Amino acid sequence: MHQELLWDQRALAAADVLTDERNAEAGVALPVAGLYPSLHLNLADCYRKVGDLEHAREHLQHARAGIGALGDDEYGQLIRDGLDRLAEQVDP
């Protein structure tokens, strides 16, 4: 589990140095801002799994704050649904 958490932390750090141009060159249609809700959702879920609900809630909040960068499509709905499910598990 800690390896998954480390991986998700690295993915978030890597996104911080991406640009929309580099994303497009790599064939990713989303702007960089559209990656953050998923990255934070993954981190929140990892923190939940290791029992760190404070950090899980923090990343859930970050994911919710960036949700506007997602389109009204299947991917956006997938992330929104994931956020809703996780919120039920970590929100008091």
MMTF fields as JSON, N, C-alpha, C and O atoms, coordinates in Angstrom:
{
  "mmtfVersion": "1.0.0",
  "mmtfProducer": "UNKNOWN",
  "numBonds": 367,
  "numAtoms": 368,
  "numGroups": 92,
  "numChains": 1,
  "numModels": 1,
  "chainsPerModel": [1],
  "groupsPerChain": [92],
  "chainIdList": ["A"],
  "bondAtomList": [4, 2, 8, 6, 12, 10, 16, 14, 20, 18, 24, 22, 28, 26, 32, 30, 36, 34, 40, 38, 44, 42, 48, 46, 52, 50, 56, 54, 60, 58, 64, 62, 68, 66, 72, 70, 76, 74, 80, 78, 84, 82, 88, 86, 92, 90, 96, 94, 100, 98, 104, 102, 108, 106, 112, 110, 116, 114, 120, 118, 124, 122, 128, 126, 132, 130, 136, 134, 140, 138, 144, 142, 148, 146, 152, 150, 156, 154, 160, 158, 164, 162, 168, 166, 172, 170, 176, 174, 180, 178, 184, 182, 188, 186, 192, 190, 196, 194, 200, 198, 204, 202, 208, 206, 212, 210, 216, 214, 220, 218, 224, 222, 228, 226, 232, 230, 236, 234, 240, 238, 244, 242, 248, 246, 252, 250, 256, 254, 260, 258, 264, 262, 268, 266, 272, 270, 276, 274, 280, 278, 284, 282, 288, 286, 292, 290, 296, 294, 300, 298, 304, 302, 308, 306, 312, 310, 316, 314, 320, 318, 324, 322, 328, 326, 332, 330, 336, 334, 340, 338, 344, 342, 348, 346, 352, 350, 356, 354, 360, 358, 364, 362],
  "bondOrderList": [1, 1, 1, 1, 1, 1, 1, 1, 1, 1, 1, 1, 1, 1, 1, 1, 1, 1, 1, 1, 1, 1, 1, 1, 1, 1, 1, 1, 1, 1, 1, 1, 1, 1, 1, 1, 1, 1, 1, 1, 1, 1, 1, 1, 1, 1, 1, 1, 1, 1, 1, 1, 1, 1, 1, 1, 1, 1, 1, 1, 1, 1, 1, 1, 1, 1, 1, 1, 1, 1, 1, 1, 1, 1, 1, 1, 1, 1, 1, 1, 1, 1, 1, 1, 1, 1, 1, 1, 1, 1, 1],
  "groupList": [{"groupName": "MET", "atomNameList": ["N", "CA", "C", "O"], "elementList": ["N", "C", "C", "O"], "formalChargeList": [0, 0, 0, 0], "bondAtomList": [1, 0, 2, 1, 3, 2], "bondOrderList": [1, 1, 2], "singleLetterCode": "M", "chemCompType": "L-PEPTIDE LINKING"}, {"groupName": "HIS", "atomNameList": ["N", "CA", "C", "O"], "elementList": ["N", "C", "C", "O"], "formalChargeList": [0, 0, 0, 0], "bondAtomList": [1, 0, 2, 1, 3, 2], "bondOrderList": [1, 1, 2], "singleLetterCode": "H", "chemCompType": "L-PEPTIDE LINKING"}, {"groupName": "GLN", "atomNameList": ["N", "CA", "C", "O"], "elementList": ["N", "C", "C", "O"], "formalChargeList": [0, 0, 0, 0], "bondAtomList": [1, 0, 2, 1, 3, 2], "bondOrderList": [1, 1, 2], "singleLetterCode": "Q", "chemCompType": "L-PEPTIDE LINKING"}, {"groupName": "GLU", "atomNameList": ["N", "CA", "C", "O"], "elementList": ["N", "C", "C", "O"], "formalChargeList": [0, 0, 0, 0], "bondAtomList": [1, 0, 2, 1, 3, 2], "bondOrderList": [1, 1, 2], "singleLetterCode": "E", "chemCompType": "L-PEPTIDE LINKING"}, {"groupName": "LEU", "atomNameList": ["N", "CA", "C", "O"], "elementList": ["N", "C", "C", "O"], "formalChargeList": [0, 0, 0, 0], "bondAtomList": [1, 0, 2, 1, 3, 2], "bondOrderList": [1, 1, 2], "singleLetterCode": "L", "chemCompType": "L-PEPTIDE LINKING"}, {"groupName": "TRP", "atomNameList": ["N", "CA", "C", "O"], "elementList": ["N", "C", "C", "O"], "formalChargeList": [0, 0, 0, 0], "bondAtomList": [1, 0, 2, 1, 3, 2], "bondOrderList": [1, 1, 2], "singleLetterCode": "W", "chemCompType": "L-PEPTIDE LINKING"}, {"groupName": "ASP", "atomNameList": ["N", "CA", "C", "O"], "elementList": ["N", "C", "C", "O"], "formalChargeList": [0, 0, 0, 0], "bondAtomList": [1, 0, 2, 1, 3, 2], "bondOrderList": [1, 1, 2], "singleLetterCode": "D", "chemCompType": "L-PEPTIDE LINKING"}, {"groupName": "ARG", "atomNameList": ["N", "CA", "C", "O"], "elementList": ["N", "C", "C", "O"], "formalChargeList": [0, 0, 0, 0], "bondAtomList": [1, 0, 2, 1, 3, 2], "bondOrderList": [1, 1, 2], "singleLetterCode": "R", "chemCompType": "L-PEPTIDE LINKING"}, {"groupName": "ALA", "atomNameList": ["N", "CA", "C", "O"], "elementList": ["N", "C", "C", "O"], "formalChargeList": [0, 0, 0, 0], "bondAtomList": [1, 0, 2, 1, 3, 2], "bondOrderList": [1, 1, 2], "singleLetterCode": "A", "chemCompType": "L-PEPTIDE LINKING"}, {"groupName": "VAL", "atomNameList": ["N", "CA", "C", "O"], "elementList": ["N", "C", "C", "O"], "formalChargeList": [0, 0, 0, 0], "bondAtomList": [1, 0, 2, 1, 3, 2], "bondOrderList": [1, 1, 2], "singleLetterCode": "V", "chemCompType": "L-PEPTIDE LINKING"}, {"groupName": "THR", "atomNameList": ["N", "CA", "C", "O"], "elementList": ["N", "C", "C", "O"], "formalChargeList": [0, 0, 0, 0], "bondAtomList": [1, 0, 2, 1, 3, 2], "bondOrderList": [1, 1, 2], "singleLetterCode": "T", "chemCompType": "L-PEPTIDE LINKING"}, {"groupName": "ASN", "atomNameList": ["N", "CA", "C", "O"], "elementList": ["N", "C", "C", "O"], "formalChargeList": [0, 0, 0, 0], "bondAtomList": [1, 0, 2, 1, 3, 2], "bondOrderList": [1, 1, 2], "singleLetterCode": "N", "chemCompType": "L-PEPTIDE LINKING"}, {"groupName": "GLY", "atomNameList": ["N", "CA", "C", "O"], "elementList": ["N", "C", "C", "O"], "formalChargeList": [0, 0, 0, 0], "bondAtomList": [1, 0, 2, 1, 3, 2], "bondOrderList": [1, 1, 2], "singleLetterCode": "G", "chemCompType": "PEPTIDE LINKING"}, {"groupName": "PRO", "atomNameList": ["N", "CA", "C", "O"], "elementList": ["N", "C", "C", "O"], "formalChargeList": [0, 0, 0, 0], "bondAtomList": [1, 0, 2, 1, 3, 2], "bondOrderList": [1, 1, 2], "singleLetterCode": "P", "chemCompType": "L-PEPTIDE LINKING"}, {"groupName": "TYR", "atomNameList": ["N", "CA", "C", "O"], "elementList": ["N", "C", "C", "O"], "formalChargeList": [0, 0, 0, 0], "bondAtomList": [1, 0, 2, 1, 3, 2], "bondOrderList": [1, 1, 2], "singleLetterCode": "Y", "chemCompType": "L-PEPTIDE LINKING"}, {"groupName": "SER", "atomNameList": ["N", "CA", "C", "O"], "elementList": ["N", "C", "C", "O"], "formalChargeList": [0, 0, 0, 0], "bondAtomList": [1, 0, 2, 1, 3, 2], "bondOrderList": [1, 1, 2], "singleLetterCode": "S", "chemCompType": "L-PEPTIDE LINKING"}, {"groupName": "CYS", "atomNameList": ["N", "CA", "C", "O"], "elementList": ["N", "C", "C", "O"], "formalChargeList": [0, 0, 0, 0], "bondAtomList": [1, 0, 2, 1, 3, 2], "bondOrderList": [1, 1, 2], "singleLetterCode": "C", "chemCompType": "L-PEPTIDE LINKING"}, {"groupName": "LYS", "atomNameList": ["N", "CA", "C", "O"], "elementList": ["N", "C", "C", "O"], "formalChargeList": [0, 0, 0, 0], "bondAtomList": [1, 0, 2, 1, 3, 2], "bondOrderList": [1, 1, 2], "singleLetterCode": "K", "chemCompType": "L-PEPTIDE LINKING"}, {"groupName": "ILE", "atomNameList": ["N", "CA", "C", "O"], "elementList": ["N", "C", "C", "O"], "formalChargeList": [0, 0, 0, 0], "bondAtomList": [1, 0, 2, 1, 3, 2], "bondOrderList": [1, 1, 2], "singleLetterCode": "I", "chemCompType": "L-PEPTIDE LINKING"}],
  "groupTypeList": [0, 1, 2, 3, 4, 4, 5, 6, 2, 7, 8, 4, 8, 8, 8, 6, 9, 4, 10, 6, 3, 7, 11, 8, 3, 8, 12, 9, 8, 4, 13, 9, 8, 12, 4, 14, 13, 15, 4, 1, 4, 11, 4, 8, 6, 16, 14, 7, 17, 9, 12, 6, 4, 3, 1, 8, 7, 3, 1, 4, 2, 1, 8, 7, 8, 12, 18, 12, 8, 4, 12, 6, 6, 3, 14, 12, 2, 4, 18, 7, 6, 12, 4, 6, 7, 4, 8, 3, 2, 9, 6, 13],
  "groupIdList": [1, 2, 3, 4, 5, 6, 7, 8, 9, 10, 11, 12, 13, 14, 15, 16, 17, 18, 19, 20, 21, 22, 23, 24, 25, 26, 27, 28, 29, 30, 31, 32, 33, 34, 35, 36, 37, 38, 39, 40, 41, 42, 43, 44, 45, 46, 47, 48, 49, 50, 51, 52, 53, 54, 55, 56, 57, 58, 59, 60, 61, 62, 63, 64, 65, 66, 67, 68, 69, 70, 71, 72, 73, 74, 75, 76, 77, 78, 79, 80, 81, 82, 83, 84, 85, 86, 87, 88, 89, 90, 91, 92],
  "secStructList": [7, 2, 2, 2, 2, 2, 2, 2, 2, 2, 2, 2, 2, 2, 2, 6, 6, 7, 7, 2, 2, 2, 2, 2, 2, 6, 6, 7, 7, 1, 7, 4, 4, 4, 6, 2, 2, 2, 2, 2, 2, 2, 2, 2, 2, 2, 2, 2, 2, 6, 6, 7, 2, 2, 2, 2, 2, 2, 2, 2, 2, 2, 2, 2, 2, 6, 4, 4, 4, 1, 7, 1, 1, 2, 2, 2, 2, 2, 2, 2, 2, 2, 2, 2, 2, 2, 2, 2, 2, 2, 7, 7],
  "xCoordList": [0.813, 0.0, 0.865, 0.535, 1.963, 2.828, 3.504, 3.818, 3.729, 4.279, 3.285, 3.667, 2.014, 0.971, 0.898, 0.755, 0.997, 0.977, 2.173, 2.022, 3.338, 4.539, 4.385, 4.75, 3.849, 3.624, 2.676, 2.943, 1.578, 0.608, 1.194, 0.876, 2.037, 2.712, 3.649, 3.73, 4.348, 5.251, 4.465, 4.894, 3.337, 2.512, 2.021, 2.011, 1.618, 1.18, 2.333, 2.151, 3.503, 4.676, 5.039, 5.438, 4.905, 5.212, 4.233, 4.622, 2.985, 1.987, 2.313, 1.977, 2.966, 3.308, 4.295, 4.403, 5.008, 5.971, 5.472, 6.177, 4.282, 3.708, 3.154, 2.803, 3.085, 2.404, 1.329, 1.376, 0.38, -0.657, -0.039, -0.506, 0.999, 1.659, 2.301, 2.162, 2.999, 3.625, 2.562, 2.746, 1.476, 0.37, -0.158, -0.362, -0.374, -0.887, 0.102, -0.298, 1.383, 2.404, 2.393, 2.693, 2.049, 1.99, 0.67, 0.47, -0.227, -1.499, -2.583, -3.61, -2.367, -3.368, -4.243, -3.757, -5.523, -6.44, -6.776, -7.152, -6.649, -6.99, -5.922, -4.736, -6.335, -5.327, -4.772, -5.403, -3.624, -2.998, -3.954, -4.008, -4.699, -5.638, -6.645, -7.135, -6.952, -7.891, -7.329, -8.076, -6.021, -5.397, -5.487, -5.521, -5.524, -5.44, -6.583, -6.32, -7.833, -8.886, -8.642, -8.838, -8.22, -7.946, -6.736, -6.758, -5.683, -4.483, -4.789, -4.344, -5.544, -5.905, -6.874, -6.804, -7.77, -8.677, -7.879, -8.151, -6.898, -6.067, -5.323, -5.266, -4.758, -4.044, -4.995, -4.669, -6.155, -7.129, -7.503, -7.609, -7.701, -8.066, -6.924, -7.161, -5.692, -4.536, -4.441, -4.244, -4.58, -4.518, -5.636, -5.434, -6.81, -7.913, -7.514, -7.752, -6.911, -6.537, -5.509, -5.514, -4.633, -3.622, -4.109, -3.369, -5.342, -5.933, -5.652, -5.925, -5.11, -4.809, -5.95, -5.851, -7.031, -8.235, -8.054, -8.712, -7.191, -6.94, -6.369, -6.84, -5.353, -4.787, -5.759, -5.792, -6.537, -7.54, -8.529, -8.858, -9.0, -9.95, -9.303, -9.94, -8.042, -7.329, -7.249, -7.509, -6.89, -6.784, -8.162, -8.315, -9.138, -10.506, -10.947, -11.595, -10.598, -10.923, -10.209, -10.809, -8.944, -8.213, -8.858, -8.979, -9.263, -9.905, -11.208, -11.488, -11.987, -13.253, -13.013, -13.772, -11.952, -11.655, -11.3, -11.536, -10.744, -10.332, -11.316, -11.037, -12.457, -13.407, -13.938, -14.358, -13.924, -14.412, -13.571, -14.023, -12.36, -11.489, -11.885, -11.397, -12.77, -13.204, -14.42, -15.261, -14.49, -15.636, -16.844, -16.766, -17.954, -19.183, -19.223, -20.058, -18.305, -18.178, -17.995, -18.096, -17.725, -17.603, -16.473, -16.628, -15.337, -14.199, -14.543, -14.3, -15.098, -15.488, -16.474, -16.367, -17.434, -18.425, -17.792, -18.168, -16.841, -16.131, -15.426, -15.499, -14.753, -14.046, -15.045, -14.851, -16.098, -17.118, -17.727, -17.9, -18.048, -18.62, -17.631, -18.015, -16.359, -15.332, -15.21, -15.045, -15.292, -15.239, -16.423, -16.273, -17.591, -18.792, -18.665, -18.994, -18.18, -18.035, -17.004, -17.221, -15.894, -14.861, -15.324, -15.028, -16.047, -16.557, -17.44, -17.401, -18.222, -19.072, -18.23, -18.68, -17.026, -16.174, -15.323, -14.958, -15.005, -14.074, -14.682, -14.142, -15.777, -16.385, -17.193, -17.953, -17.027, -17.759, -19.236, -19.998],
  "yCoordList": [-1.19, 0.0, 1.265, 2.26, 1.205, 2.381, 2.65, 3.798, 1.601, 1.79, 2.526, 3.386, 2.181, 2.861, 4.336, 5.207, 4.6, 5.981, 6.755, 7.891, 6.157, 6.804, 7.086, 8.161, 6.125, 6.294, 7.466, 8.301, 7.532, 8.607, 9.972, 10.977, 10.009, 11.264, 11.709, 12.897, 10.759, 11.077, 11.547, 12.462, 10.934, 11.336, 12.77, 13.543, 13.123, 14.491, 15.465, 16.526, 15.123, 15.986, 16.13, 17.21, 15.066, 15.122, 16.037, 16.756, 16.018, 16.881, 18.348, 19.196, 18.643, 20.031, 20.634, 21.856, 19.803, 20.322, 20.167, 20.533, 19.635, 19.491, 20.811, 21.702, 20.911, 22.03, 21.444, 20.266, 22.262, 21.793, 21.373, 20.425, 22.068, 21.732, 20.347, 19.545, 20.07, 18.748, 17.662, 16.563, 17.965, 17.014, 16.688, 15.523, 17.72, 17.53, 16.729, 15.851, 17.032, 16.289, 14.804, 13.953, 14.503, 13.115, 12.444, 11.265, 13.187, 12.626, 12.668, 12.004, 13.445, 13.581, 14.776, 15.904, 14.532, 15.589, 16.574, 17.713, 16.159, 17.028, 18.089, 17.831, 19.275, 20.219, 19.687, 18.85, 20.157, 19.688, 19.824, 18.94, 20.907, 21.117, 19.973, 19.688, 19.326, 18.216, 16.932, 15.993, 16.887, 15.709, 15.718, 14.665, 16.903, 17.028, 16.384, 15.765, 16.495, 15.835, 14.329, 13.776, 13.676, 12.244, 11.949, 11.015, 12.738, 12.527, 12.686, 11.887, 13.714, 13.921, 12.853, 12.442, 12.401, 11.318, 10.059, 9.39, 9.738, 8.559, 8.682, 7.731, 9.852, 10.063, 9.964, 9.346, 10.566, 10.51, 9.068, 8.693, 8.268, 6.877, 6.102, 5.269, 6.369, 5.709, 6.072, 5.206, 7.342, 7.757, 7.108, 6.735, 6.975, 6.289, 4.851, 4.355, 4.191, 2.785, 2.585, 1.557, 3.56, 3.423, 4.02, 4.037, 4.505, 4.992, 6.44, 6.882, 7.193, 8.609, 9.445, 9.992, 9.529, 10.198, 11.699, 12.324, 12.288, 13.732, 14.073, 14.999, 13.321, 13.571, 13.148, 13.763, 12.117, 11.698, 12.83, 13.133, 13.448, 14.563, 15.764, 16.452, 16.004, 17.127, 16.947, 17.885, 15.746, 15.515, 15.432, 15.789, 14.973, 14.988, 16.429, 16.717, 17.323, 18.741, 19.329, 20.083, 18.988, 19.462, 18.94, 19.669, 17.686, 17.104, 17.83, 18.142, 18.091, 18.805, 20.215, 20.71, 20.859, 22.227, 22.284, 23.302, 21.22, 21.22, 20.569, 20.456, 20.141, 19.383, 20.183, 19.599, 21.496, 22.326, 22.215, 22.604, 21.694, 21.526, 20.317, 20.14, 19.49, 18.3, 18.604, 19.432, 17.923, 18.088, 17.324, 16.559, 17.542, 16.814, 15.592, 15.489, 14.678, 13.477, 12.261, 12.375, 11.104, 9.882, 9.963, 9.53, 10.516, 10.627, 11.544, 11.2, 12.687, 13.615, 12.985, 13.165, 12.246, 11.588, 10.491, 10.296, 9.772, 8.732, 9.321, 8.758, 10.44, 11.083, 11.631, 11.473, 12.267, 12.791, 11.67, 11.819, 10.55, 9.414, 8.878, 8.53, 8.814, 8.353, 9.274, 8.815, 10.567, 11.534, 11.367, 11.421, 11.164, 10.966, 9.715, 9.734, 8.622, 7.373, 7.532, 7.088, 8.163, 8.329, 9.26, 9.03, 10.303, 11.238, 10.508, 10.819, 9.555, 8.779, 7.975, 7.683, 7.626, 6.805, 7.623, 7.13, 8.865, 9.624, 10.837, 11.316, 11.35, 12.526, 12.117, 11.15, 12.851, 12.494, 12.794, 12.555],
  "zCoordList": [0.0, 0.0, 0.0, -0.646, 0.728, 0.796, -0.545, -0.861, -1.337, -2.678, -3.571, -4.364, -3.435, -4.201, -3.814, -4.672, -2.532, -2.049, -2.603, -3.055, -2.571, -3.1, -4.595, -5.072, -5.317, -6.753, -7.01, -7.874, -6.269, -6.46, -6.089, -6.725, -5.076, -4.718, -5.844, -6.159, -6.439, -7.557, -8.779, -9.482, -9.028, -10.175, -10.005, -10.964, -8.8, -8.533, -8.727, -9.325, -8.236, -8.404, -9.878, -10.314, -10.642, -12.073, -12.798, -13.719, -12.395, -13.036, -12.817, -13.643, -11.707, -11.405, -12.405, -12.5, -13.143, -14.125, -15.562, -16.503, -15.737, -17.075, -17.585, -16.811, -18.883, -19.528, -20.441, -20.795, -20.809, -21.735, -23.066, -23.697, -23.488, -24.75, -24.677, -25.601, -23.582, -23.424, -23.337, -23.86, -22.691, -22.603, -23.999, -24.339, -24.795, -26.156, -27.004, -27.768, -26.867, -27.611, -27.252, -28.089, -26.012, -25.552, -25.924, -25.632, -26.565, -26.986, -25.931, -26.071, -24.869, -23.811, -24.137, -24.225, -24.316, -24.748, -23.638, -23.917, -22.401, -21.275, -21.047, -21.25, -20.626, -20.134, -18.814, -18.168, -18.422, -17.181, -16.001, -15.146, -15.946, -14.834, -14.718, -13.625, -15.825, -15.813, -15.221, -14.946, -15.025, -14.423, -12.896, -12.26, -12.33, -10.875, -10.098, -9.067, -10.531, -9.748, -9.596, -8.514, -10.66, -10.59, -9.718, -8.916, -9.871, -9.058, -7.573, -6.75, -7.243, -5.833, -5.342, -4.184, -6.203, -5.831, -5.502, -4.505, -6.336, -6.086, -4.761, -3.982, -4.513, -3.251, -2.062, -1.049, -2.187, -1.095, -0.78, 0.387, -1.803, -1.588, -0.939, -0.064, -1.358, -0.726, 0.746, 1.598, 1.036, 2.436, 3.249, 4.405, 2.645, 3.337, 3.643, 4.745, 2.674, 2.842, 3.95, 4.627, 4.134, 5.196, 6.518, 7.502, 6.541, 7.778, 8.107, 9.223, 7.157, 7.377, 6.804, 5.706, 7.57, 7.069, 6.941, 6.109, 7.731, 7.623, 6.247, 5.586, 5.821, 4.493, 3.387, 2.321, 3.635, 2.649, 2.402, 1.255, 3.469, 3.325, 2.636, 1.839, 2.949, 2.328, 0.813, 0.06, 0.37, -1.072, -1.731, -2.899, -1.003, -1.514, -1.764, -2.769, -0.857, -1.021, -2.246, -3.011, -2.428, -3.611, -4.901, -5.885, -4.878, -6.058, -6.377, -7.534, -5.358, -5.564, -6.095, -6.928, -5.607, -6.035, -7.514, -8.166, -8.045, -9.448, -10.397, -11.591, -9.895, -10.707, -11.894, -12.893, -11.796, -12.887, -14.15, -15.227, -14.035, -15.2, -16.041, -17.158, -15.498, -16.232, -17.082, -16.732, -18.192, -19.071, -18.574, -17.613, -19.24, -18.936, -19.845, -20.743, -19.59, -20.41, -19.499, -18.277, -20.095, -19.3, -18.289, -17.147, -18.699, -17.789, -16.62, -15.463, -16.918, -15.859, -14.903, -13.69, -15.433, -14.575, -13.743, -12.587, -14.311, -13.573, -12.353, -11.261, -12.534, -11.436, -10.413, -9.208, -10.889, -9.968, -9.121, -7.912, -9.77, -9.043, -8.013, -6.896, -8.393, -7.465, -6.266, -5.135, -6.512, -5.412, -4.472, -3.252, -5.047, -4.216, -3.349, -2.163, -3.957, -3.188, -2.071, -0.944, -2.394, -1.386, -0.269, 0.903, -0.639, 0.371, 1.385, 2.576, 0.929, 1.837, 2.832, 3.94, 2.433, 3.288, 4.258, 5.325, 3.9, 4.747, 5.409, 6.406, 4.899, 5.516, 6.738, 6.694, 7.817, 9.043, 8.915, 9.852]
}
